[in-house]
Amino acid sequence: MDDAHSSGVLGECGRGSVSHFHLEGQVDVQVGTLSKAVGVLGGYVATTRDLVDLLIHKGRPFLFSTSHPPGVTAAATAAIEIMESEPELIERLWRNSGRFKQGLNELGFNTGASETPITPVIIGGEAETMRFSDRLFELGVFAQGIAFPTVARGQARVRT
């Protein structure tokens, strides 16, 4: 299960889609990123020990990589501990993102059909989207421009 947009925001204490949909023990592989809700580089694979070992020793992208720096590991661990001990922060995130989406929609922006706090602003044209992203950056807002092939042609967007 790809939990890139669910980890940290769905399920008990942000445990993701498996927890949210009560699928514990029914999903063979859960993957996600640490770059969104956790706020650090990296990702994870939650699966059996045998499959993890296979990926570590045979997965081409992983073969010549090194471990995270200790600071990144410590930051990820601290963020996860906070999510587990302060679930009210996740509730506040949902309230804030709801207000954010509502405000963008009232201003005429297309925020798509996202059902998580990750909020796209769909601009459409790739060049226009990148100009919009650059202008936001000039104004102190980092919202990465995302275009084809990451998203469909004509669906370029910035995302917070």
Residue frames as qw, qx, qy, qz and C-alpha x, y, z in Angstrom:
[[0.000, 0.893, 0.451, 0.000, 0.00, 0.00, 0.00],
 [0.393, 0.369, -0.017, 0.842, 1.40, 3.39, -0.99],
 [0.360, -0.774, -0.474, 0.218, 0.95, 5.58, 2.06],
 [0.440, 0.190, 0.005, 0.878, 2.92, 8.62, 0.88],
 [0.173, -0.448, -0.109, -0.870, -0.04, 10.93, 1.51],
 [0.707, -0.512, -0.373, -0.315, -1.45, 9.05, 4.50],
 [0.704, -0.153, -0.460, 0.520, 1.46, 8.48, 6.87],
 [0.258, -0.054, -0.312, 0.913, 1.33, 10.93, 9.72],
 [0.303, -0.032, -0.016, -0.952, -2.23, 12.09, 9.01],
 [0.755, -0.135, -0.362, -0.530, -4.56, 9.07, 8.75],
 [0.783, -0.134, -0.601, 0.093, -5.21, 6.38, 11.31],
 [0.661, -0.726, -0.153, 0.110, -4.46, 6.18, 15.00],
 [0.472, -0.724, 0.225, 0.449, -1.60, 8.57, 15.82],
 [0.329, 0.778, -0.354, -0.402, -0.93, 9.02, 12.08],
 [0.572, -0.253, 0.766, 0.148, -0.13, 5.37, 11.40],
 [0.102, 0.264, -0.666, -0.690, -1.55, 5.62, 7.88],
 [0.624, 0.053, -0.384, -0.678, -4.14, 3.91, 5.71],
 [0.499, -0.028, -0.865, 0.049, -3.68, 0.46, 7.20],
 [0.092, -0.210, -0.691, 0.685, -4.71, 1.79, 10.61],
 [0.327, 0.158, 0.017, -0.931, -7.36, 4.15, 9.22],
 [0.691, 0.089, -0.416, -0.584, -9.15, 1.39, 7.32],
 [0.724, -0.341, 0.511, -0.313, -8.50, -1.28, 10.01],
 [0.850, 0.423, -0.288, -0.122, -6.43, -3.46, 7.68],
 [0.263, -0.657, 0.694, -0.133, -3.82, -4.59, 10.20],
 [0.559, -0.158, 0.814, -0.006, -2.52, -8.02, 9.20],
 [0.689, 0.538, 0.478, -0.087, -4.09, -7.79, 5.73],
 [0.412, 0.892, -0.177, -0.055, -1.54, -5.67, 3.87],
 [0.934, 0.019, -0.012, 0.358, 1.71, -7.34, 2.80],
 [0.542, 0.044, 0.011, 0.839, 3.73, -4.19, 2.11],
 [0.045, -0.953, -0.288, 0.086, 3.21, -0.61, 3.25],
 [0.580, 0.116, 0.053, 0.805, 5.51, 2.09, 1.87],
 [0.065, -0.951, -0.302, 0.014, 5.63, 5.76, 2.64],
 [0.440, 0.578, -0.151, 0.670, 7.70, 8.88, 2.78],
 [0.488, -0.521, -0.409, 0.568, 9.14, 10.73, 5.73],
 [0.284, 0.099, 0.148, 0.942, 9.26, 14.00, 3.77],
 [0.251, -0.578, -0.417, -0.655, 5.66, 15.06, 4.30],
 [0.604, -0.719, -0.210, -0.271, 4.18, 14.66, 7.81],
 [0.822, -0.392, -0.115, 0.396, 7.46, 13.67, 9.47],
 [0.062, 0.993, -0.080, -0.058, 9.43, 16.47, 7.83],
 [0.391, -0.623, 0.603, 0.308, 12.72, 14.71, 7.06],
 [0.465, 0.478, -0.623, -0.409, 14.30, 12.99, 4.07],
 [0.057, -0.190, 0.978, -0.057, 13.68, 9.33, 3.47],
 [0.725, -0.076, -0.285, -0.623, 10.96, 6.77, 3.43],
 [0.427, -0.273, 0.805, -0.307, 10.04, 3.41, 4.81],
 [0.620, 0.031, -0.678, -0.394, 8.89, -0.07, 3.88],
 [0.521, -0.259, 0.623, -0.523, 6.81, -1.94, 6.45],
 [0.829, 0.191, -0.413, -0.325, 6.71, -5.65, 5.65],
 [0.959, -0.274, -0.034, 0.067, 8.18, -8.97, 6.72],
 [0.450, -0.720, 0.441, 0.291, 11.78, -9.23, 7.89],
 [0.697, 0.067, 0.601, 0.384, 12.55, -11.53, 4.94],
 [0.443, 0.770, 0.353, 0.296, 11.31, -9.01, 2.37],
 [0.158, -0.973, 0.147, 0.082, 13.15, -6.16, 4.09],
 [0.597, -0.474, 0.542, 0.354, 16.38, -8.18, 3.96],
 [0.639, 0.381, 0.554, 0.373, 15.79, -8.98, 0.29],
 [0.232, 0.942, 0.184, 0.157, 15.24, -5.30, -0.52],
 [0.350, -0.867, 0.300, 0.190, 18.35, -4.25, 1.40],
 [0.558, -0.386, 0.645, 0.352, 20.60, -6.81, -0.27],
 [0.479, 0.254, 0.723, 0.429, 19.09, -7.05, -3.77],
 [0.229, 0.885, 0.388, -0.116, 17.23, -3.79, -4.40],
 [0.625, 0.383, 0.130, 0.668, 19.30, -1.87, -6.96],
 [0.007, -0.838, -0.025, -0.545, 18.48, 1.66, -5.74],
 [0.655, -0.736, 0.095, -0.141, 19.45, 0.62, -2.22],
 [0.936, 0.059, -0.122, 0.326, 22.67, -1.30, -2.99],
 [0.572, 0.233, -0.155, 0.771, 25.08, 1.63, -2.91],
 [0.243, -0.790, -0.090, -0.555, 23.18, 3.95, -0.62],
 [0.317, 0.133, -0.680, 0.648, 24.20, 4.77, 2.91],
 [0.271, -0.606, -0.708, 0.238, 22.20, 5.22, 6.05],
 [0.060, -0.916, -0.210, -0.337, 20.67, 8.51, 7.09],
 [0.238, 0.453, -0.465, 0.722, 22.85, 10.91, 9.04],
 [0.291, -0.284, -0.791, 0.457, 22.22, 10.54, 12.79],
 [0.125, 0.202, 0.227, -0.944, 20.49, 13.95, 12.93],
 [0.502, 0.003, -0.467, -0.728, 17.90, 12.92, 10.33],
 [0.520, -0.189, -0.833, 0.003, 17.25, 9.67, 12.17],
 [0.180, -0.250, -0.619, 0.722, 16.90, 11.52, 15.48],
 [0.286, 0.131, -0.019, -0.949, 14.52, 14.07, 13.94],
 [0.558, -0.084, -0.648, -0.512, 12.36, 11.33, 12.40],
 [0.440, -0.228, -0.821, 0.285, 12.26, 9.43, 15.69],
 [0.024, -0.223, -0.429, 0.875, 11.32, 12.58, 17.61],
 [0.404, 0.045, -0.265, -0.874, 8.56, 13.47, 15.12],
 [0.576, -0.164, -0.753, -0.272, 7.05, 9.99, 15.35],
 [0.324, -0.243, -0.732, 0.548, 7.20, 10.10, 19.15],
 [0.161, 0.161, 0.180, -0.957, 5.36, 13.44, 19.08],
 [0.515, -0.051, -0.512, -0.686, 2.68, 12.05, 16.75],
 [0.549, -0.220, -0.806, 0.029, 2.14, 9.15, 19.14],
 [0.315, -0.317, -0.616, 0.649, 2.08, 11.24, 22.31],
 [0.116, 0.426, 0.187, -0.878, 0.21, 14.31, 21.01],
 [0.281, 0.389, 0.807, 0.344, -2.58, 13.15, 18.65],
 [0.105, 0.842, 0.381, -0.367, -4.26, 16.54, 19.10],
 [0.119, -0.566, 0.400, 0.711, -1.61, 17.96, 16.76],
 [0.149, 0.123, 0.848, 0.493, -2.93, 15.75, 13.95],
 [0.078, 0.719, 0.682, -0.107, -6.47, 16.90, 14.74],
 [0.046, -0.800, -0.030, 0.598, -5.30, 20.52, 14.57],
 [0.190, -0.258, 0.663, 0.677, -3.58, 19.82, 11.24],
 [0.147, 0.440, 0.841, 0.279, -6.91, 18.57, 9.82],
 [0.014, 0.846, 0.434, -0.310, -8.75, 21.68, 11.04],
 [0.140, -0.689, 0.249, 0.666, -6.07, 24.01, 9.67],
 [0.193, -0.081, 0.764, 0.611, -5.86, 22.26, 6.31],
 [0.152, 0.625, 0.763, 0.065, -9.65, 22.36, 6.00],
 [0.005, -0.878, -0.187, 0.440, -9.63, 26.12, 6.55],
 [0.225, -0.489, 0.516, 0.666, -6.71, 26.48, 4.14],
 [0.219, 0.214, 0.838, 0.451, -8.51, 24.55, 1.37],
 [0.097, 0.784, 0.601, -0.123, -11.73, 26.46, 1.98],
 [0.092, -0.810, 0.051, 0.576, -9.89, 29.78, 1.71],
 [0.215, -0.268, 0.677, 0.650, -8.13, 28.75, -1.49],
 [0.185, 0.446, 0.834, 0.268, -11.41, 27.59, -3.02],
 [0.032, 0.855, 0.412, -0.314, -13.12, 30.85, -2.04],
 [0.105, -0.701, 0.305, 0.636, -10.31, 32.70, -3.86],
 [0.716, 0.579, -0.110, -0.374, -11.06, 30.65, -6.98],
 [0.058, 0.542, -0.832, -0.107, -8.18, 28.16, -6.80],
 [0.893, 0.039, -0.335, -0.297, -8.69, 24.54, -7.81],
 [0.314, -0.569, 0.716, -0.254, -7.51, 22.29, -4.96],
 [0.432, 0.173, -0.855, -0.229, -8.59, 19.07, -6.64],
 [0.799, -0.340, -0.309, -0.387, -10.10, 16.16, -4.78],
 [0.365, 0.305, -0.740, 0.475, -7.44, 15.60, -2.13],
 [0.696, -0.576, -0.313, -0.293, -8.85, 14.04, 1.02],
 [0.743, -0.324, -0.270, 0.520, -5.71, 14.56, 3.09],
 [0.212, -0.879, -0.061, 0.424, -4.00, 17.71, 4.35],
 [0.420, -0.178, 0.502, 0.735, -1.64, 17.62, 1.36],
 [0.348, 0.765, 0.368, -0.398, -3.18, 20.38, -0.72],
 [0.477, 0.143, 0.493, 0.714, -2.53, 20.76, -4.43],
 [0.269, 0.716, 0.125, -0.631, -3.30, 23.99, -6.23],
 [0.627, 0.276, 0.623, 0.377, -3.91, 22.89, -9.81],
 [0.048, 0.633, -0.161, -0.756, -2.82, 25.56, -12.25],
 [0.795, 0.527, 0.251, -0.165, -2.86, 23.45, -15.42],
 [0.639, 0.722, -0.201, 0.174, -0.11, 24.73, -17.71],
 [0.856, -0.174, -0.174, 0.455, 3.42, 23.69, -16.83],
 [0.403, 0.348, -0.079, 0.843, 5.16, 27.02, -17.52],
 [0.335, -0.660, -0.096, -0.666, 2.45, 28.97, -15.71],
 [0.837, -0.501, -0.220, -0.012, 2.70, 26.61, -12.75],
 [0.748, -0.044, -0.172, 0.640, 6.46, 27.03, -12.48],
 [0.118, 0.497, -0.012, 0.860, 6.11, 30.83, -12.67],
 [0.591, -0.647, -0.173, -0.450, 3.47, 30.66, -9.93],
 [0.874, -0.335, -0.220, 0.274, 5.76, 28.50, -7.78],
 [0.549, 0.207, -0.116, 0.801, 8.66, 30.92, -8.33],
 [0.146, -0.605, -0.061, -0.780, 6.49, 33.92, -7.42],
 [0.755, -0.595, -0.212, -0.178, 5.28, 32.22, -4.25],
 [0.810, -0.139, -0.202, 0.532, 8.91, 31.56, -3.32],
 [0.268, 0.426, -0.043, 0.863, 9.74, 35.24, -3.85],
 [0.437, -0.605, -0.070, -0.661, 6.93, 35.99, -1.39],
 [0.191, -0.445, 0.734, -0.475, 8.33, 33.57, 1.18],
 [0.841, 0.010, 0.340, -0.420, 6.08, 30.58, 0.45],
 [0.019, -0.365, 0.886, 0.284, 7.67, 27.31, -0.63],
 [0.775, 0.289, 0.426, -0.366, 5.18, 25.43, -2.79],
 [0.344, -0.286, 0.757, 0.475, 6.95, 23.15, -5.24],
 [0.606, 0.434, -0.225, -0.628, 5.79, 23.16, -8.86],
 [0.520, -0.068, 0.850, 0.044, 4.91, 19.66, -10.07],
 [0.547, 0.510, -0.248, -0.616, 4.40, 18.87, -13.75],
 [0.958, 0.258, -0.034, -0.123, 4.30, 15.98, -16.24],
 [0.581, -0.085, -0.748, -0.311, 5.32, 13.17, -15.93],
 [0.036, 0.006, -0.786, 0.618, 4.71, 13.34, -12.16],
 [0.418, 0.452, 0.541, -0.573, 1.13, 14.42, -12.86],
 [0.554, 0.518, 0.613, 0.220, -0.96, 14.18, -16.04],
 [0.259, 0.171, 0.290, 0.905, -0.42, 16.73, -18.81],
 [0.220, -0.544, -0.331, -0.739, -2.52, 19.83, -18.23],
 [0.677, -0.646, -0.338, -0.104, -2.72, 19.09, -14.49],
 [0.499, 0.275, -0.402, 0.717, 0.47, 20.84, -13.33],
 [0.512, -0.787, -0.292, -0.184, 0.21, 22.09, -9.78],
 [0.111, 0.535, -0.588, 0.597, 1.96, 23.49, -6.79],
 [0.760, -0.408, -0.497, -0.092, 1.70, 21.54, -3.61],
 [0.265, -0.737, 0.397, -0.479, 2.23, 22.41, -0.01]]
